[in-house]
């Protein structure tokens, strides 16, 4: 059993105690000579194995009740001359280690880059410092106005992009269409309507199929600088300058068989179309075909 040594703080008597005894007694012991109760853990001493055997010692076995449990200690009385010098503690080695205390302390910074006295910083005073700095330098109206303008500009750009990539919104909401058109006129950007105005219908022919059907034939020509998605064709049949009926013809309905499946119309490439409406030629005296974006 590994033994330790503790010293009575009153009469300076040294006792040998084991770890088991200290565990049972919770560190509190009673000196049998002077009757002083003290914490043995706080008064542990270095081992005196290297002392001269000729020096005066007095060892007694005593039993002392501690916290209701009898504990046995070996009492050793020593002269004051036999006390170990305080600096000898630096030459002692840690149990099961070849490094003494002096070497450990000298190399502590090698294993830990932080100073020995440093304490983990929680930055609890950072908020106080920021508040004090704001009180010394209050923000002006120009500061809030600038950030407000920047936020409004960013929001406007976001809304513009939403409308730009969703042209159907301009068809459903006239107010959005008007604002978007005015914005594009200022920024010199092309809207979907403006792009599809470059698709021209040419070589249009109207043929009577029977008393209930009329056929329209012609060509679509893209004069825009880039290819566009195939448009819709809006057919307005009029009688006495009044619209009688309106048709919206999709690409699958007006493309000829050899072009079915094509999704875009390239630049300067005529696309022939042909479709039939269920209306008698006698029911209208004029007609109008418009190209609208899909």
C-alpha positions in Angstrom: 0.0 0.0 0.0 1.4 3.4 -1.0 2.0 5.6 2.0 2.0 9.4 2.3 3.1 11.7 5.0 1.2 14.6 6.5 2.2 17.2 9.2 0.2 18.5 12.1 0.0 22.3 11.6 0.0 22.8 15.4 2.8 20.5 16.9 4.6 19.8 13.5 4.3 16.1 14.1 4.6 14.0 10.9 2.3 11.0 10.4 2.3 8.3 7.7 -1.1 7.8 6.1 -2.4 5.7 3.2 -4.6 6.7 0.3 -7.3 4.4 1.6 -7.3 6.0 5.0 -7.5 9.5 3.6 -10.4 8.4 1.4 -12.4 7.0 4.3 -11.6 10.0 6.5 -12.4 12.4 3.7 -9.0 14.1 4.3 -9.8 15.1 7.9 -7.5 13.6 10.7 -6.9 14.3 14.4 -3.4 14.7 15.9 -3.0 12.2 18.9 -0.5 14.5 20.6 -2.2 17.9 20.6 -5.7 16.8 19.6 -5.8 19.2 16.6 -8.2 18.4 13.8 -6.7 19.2 10.4 -7.0 18.3 6.7 -4.2 15.8 5.9 -4.5 16.4 2.2 -3.6 20.1 2.6 -0.6 19.3 4.8 1.0 16.4 2.8 4.9 16.3 3.2 7.7 14.9 1.1 8.9 11.4 1.9 11.8 11.3 4.4 13.4 8.1 3.2 16.8 9.7 2.6 17.2 11.1 6.1 20.1 10.0 8.3 19.1 7.1 10.5 21.2 8.5 13.3 18.9 11.5 13.7 16.4 11.3 16.5 13.0 9.8 15.6 10.1 8.6 17.7 7.5 6.3 16.0 4.3 5.2 17.7 1.3 3.3 16.4 -2.0 5.0 17.5 -5.6 4.5 16.7 -7.8 7.6 16.3 -11.5 7.7 15.7 -12.2 10.0 12.6 -15.8 10.6 11.6 -16.8 7.7 13.7 -14.3 5.2 12.1 -11.2 4.1 13.9 -8.1 4.9 11.8 -4.5 3.7 12.6 -1.5 6.1 11.9 2.2 5.8 12.5 3.4 8.8 14.4 7.0 9.9 13.8 8.5 12.7 15.9 11.5 14.4 14.3 13.8 17.2 15.4 13.6 20.4 13.5 17.0 19.8 12.0 15.7 16.8 10.1 13.2 18.7 8.1 13.8 18.6 4.3 14.7 21.9 2.6 11.8 23.4 0.7 13.7 23.6 -2.6 14.2 19.8 -2.5 10.6 19.5 -3.8 11.7 20.6 -7.2 14.0 17.5 -7.4 11.2 15.0 -6.7 9.7 13.1 -9.6 6.1 12.5 -10.3 4.9 9.0 -9.5 5.5 6.6 -12.5 7.3 9.4 -14.4 11.0 10.2 -15.1 10.4 14.0 -15.2 11.0 16.0 -12.0 9.0 19.1 -11.1 11.7 21.5 -12.1 11.9 20.0 -15.7 8.1 20.0 -15.9 7.8 23.7 -14.9 10.6 24.8 -17.2 9.0 23.1 -20.2 5.4 23.9 -19.4 5.2 26.7 -22.1 6.5 24.1 -24.6 3.3 22.1 -24.2 1.0 25.0 -23.7 1.5 28.2 -25.7 -0.8 30.3 -23.4 0.6 32.0 -20.4 0.3 30.1 -17.1 -1.8 32.7 -15.5 -4.2 33.1 -18.4 -7.9 32.4 -17.9 -10.4 31.5 -20.7 -11.8 34.8 -22.0 -15.5 34.9 -22.3 -15.6 38.4 -23.8 -18.3 39.4 -21.5 -17.3 43.0 -21.6 -17.4 43.3 -25.4 -21.0 44.4 -25.4 -20.4 47.0 -22.8 -17.5 48.4 -24.8 -19.6 48.5 -28.0 -22.4 50.3 -26.2 -19.9 52.9 -24.8 -18.4 53.4 -28.2 -21.8 54.0 -29.8 -22.7 56.5 -27.1 -19.4 58.4 -27.8 -20.0 58.3 -31.6 -23.8 58.4 -32.2 -25.0 57.6 -35.7 -26.2 60.5 -37.8 -29.3 60.8 -40.0 -27.1 60.4 -43.1 -26.0 57.0 -41.9 -29.6 55.7 -41.6 -30.6 57.4 -44.9 -27.7 55.7 -46.7 -28.5 52.3 -45.4 -32.2 52.8 -46.1 -31.5 53.7 -49.7 -29.2 50.7 -50.2 -31.8 48.3 -48.8 -34.5 49.8 -51.0 -32.3 49.5 -54.1 -31.5 45.9 -53.4 -35.2 45.1 -52.9 -36.1 46.9 -56.2 -33.4 44.8 -58.0 -34.8 41.6 -56.5 -38.4 42.5 -57.6 -37.2 43.4 -61.1 -35.5 40.1 -61.5 -38.6 38.2 -60.4 -40.7 40.0 -63.0 -38.0 39.6 -65.6 -37.9 35.8 -65.3 -41.7 35.5 -64.9 -43.3 37.4 -67.8 -46.7 36.0 -67.0 -46.9 38.5 -64.1 -47.0 41.4 -66.5 -50.0 39.7 -68.3 -52.0 39.2 -65.1 -51.2 42.5 -63.5 -51.4 45.7 -65.7 -49.9 47.9 -62.9 -46.8 45.6 -62.8 -46.6 45.7 -66.6 -46.7 49.5 -66.7 -44.0 49.8 -64.0 -41.8 47.2 -65.6 -42.1 48.8 -69.1 -41.2 52.2 -67.7 -38.3 50.8 -65.9 -37.0 49.0 -69.0 -37.3 52.2 -71.0 -35.1 53.9 -68.5 -32.6 51.1 -68.4 -32.7 50.4 -72.1 -33.5 46.7 -71.6 -35.8 44.6 -73.8 -39.0 43.2 -72.4 -40.5 40.0 -73.6 -43.1 41.9 -75.6 -40.5 44.0 -77.3 -38.4 40.9 -78.2 -41.4 39.1 -79.7 -42.3 42.1 -81.8 -39.3 41.3 -83.9 -41.1 38.1 -85.1 -42.9 39.0 -88.3 -45.7 37.1 -90.1 -45.3 37.0 -93.8 -46.9 35.4 -96.9 -50.2 35.0 -95.1 -53.0 33.2 -97.0 -56.6 32.4 -95.9 -58.4 29.5 -97.5 -61.9 28.2 -97.0 -62.0 24.5 -96.1 -65.8 24.2 -95.7 -68.7 26.0 -94.4 -67.4 25.7 -90.8 -63.6 25.8 -91.2 -61.1 28.3 -92.4 -57.4 27.7 -92.9 -54.5 30.2 -92.3 -51.1 29.7 -93.8 -47.9 31.7 -93.7 -44.4 32.1 -92.4 -42.8 33.3 -89.1 -39.5 35.1 -89.4 -37.4 36.0 -86.4 -35.6 39.3 -87.0 -34.3 39.6 -83.4 -30.6 39.3 -82.7 -31.0 36.0 -80.8 -33.1 32.9 -81.0 -36.5 32.9 -79.2 -38.9 30.4 -77.9 -41.7 29.7 -80.3 -44.4 32.2 -79.8 -48.2 32.0 -79.6 -50.3 33.3 -82.4 -53.4 35.3 -81.4 -56.1 35.3 -84.1 -58.7 38.1 -84.0 -61.7 37.6 -86.4 -63.7 40.9 -86.9 -67.0 41.8 -88.4 -67.8 45.5 -89.0 -64.6 46.4 -87.1 -65.7 44.5 -84.0 -64.0 41.4 -82.7 -66.3 38.4 -83.2 -64.1 35.6 -81.9 -60.5 35.2 -80.6 -58.2 32.2 -80.9 -54.9 31.5 -79.2 -52.9 29.0 -81.4 -50.0 27.1 -79.8 -46.8 26.0 -81.6 -48.0 22.4 -81.6 -51.1 23.5 -83.5 -49.6 25.8 -86.1 -46.2 24.0 -87.0 -46.1 21.8 -90.0 -45.4 18.1 -89.5 -41.7 18.4 -90.4 -41.1 21.0 -87.7 -43.1 19.4 -84.8 -41.0 19.1 -81.7 -38.9 22.2 -82.3 -39.0 24.6 -79.3 -37.1 27.7 -80.5 -37.0 29.8 -83.7 -33.5 30.9 -84.8 -32.6 34.3 -86.2 -33.5 34.9 -89.9 -34.9 31.4 -90.4 -38.5 31.4 -91.8 -40.8 28.9 -90.1 -43.9 27.9 -92.1 -47.1 27.5 -90.2 -50.6 26.3 -90.9 -53.7 26.0 -88.7 -57.5 25.8 -89.0 -60.1 27.7 -87.0 -63.7 26.5 -86.6 -65.3 29.6 -88.1 -67.0 30.2 -91.4 -65.4 32.6 -93.8 -68.7 34.4 -94.1 -68.8 35.2 -90.3 -66.0 37.7 -90.5 -64.9 40.3 -93.0 -61.4 41.0 -91.6 -58.9 39.4 -89.4 -55.7 40.2 -87.4 -52.8 37.9 -86.4 -50.6 38.9 -83.5 -47.4 37.2 -82.2 -47.3 37.1 -78.4 -44.7 35.6 -76.0 -45.4 32.1 -74.6 
